[in-house]
Amino acid sequence: MAGTELQKYKKTFIKLKTKVLFFKQLEEYYLQLKNMPSSVIKSYFYDEDKKILRIVYQSGAVYDYLNLSQTVFDDFKSAFSKGTFLNKVIKPKSNSGKSAIKPF
């Protein structure tokens, strides 16, 4: 009986942990939306588990840049010109693809 209860608690804990991570990522995404003064990039979001950088362009196009390290993403965040950094550093290093997900 105690083992079954423990499994229930573990499942509940995993669900809660997943939700907390999701809301943390969502909060970071909205903060990035607010602080995006760029003529090229409307917003961006980085999924550190999957190493994917999602860029929403001012045109509305959405692209995912794959296999992007946390270090490169941190450099991108601190770059004065996000568009220049994207073109000179990220695009040459990463496979990219148009995302099926539309921006908000």
Summary of the structure (lengths in Angstrom):
residues: 104
radius of gyration: 17.3
end to end distance: 46.1
largest distance: 60.5
contacts: 250
relative contact order: 0.13
helix: 52%
strand: 19%
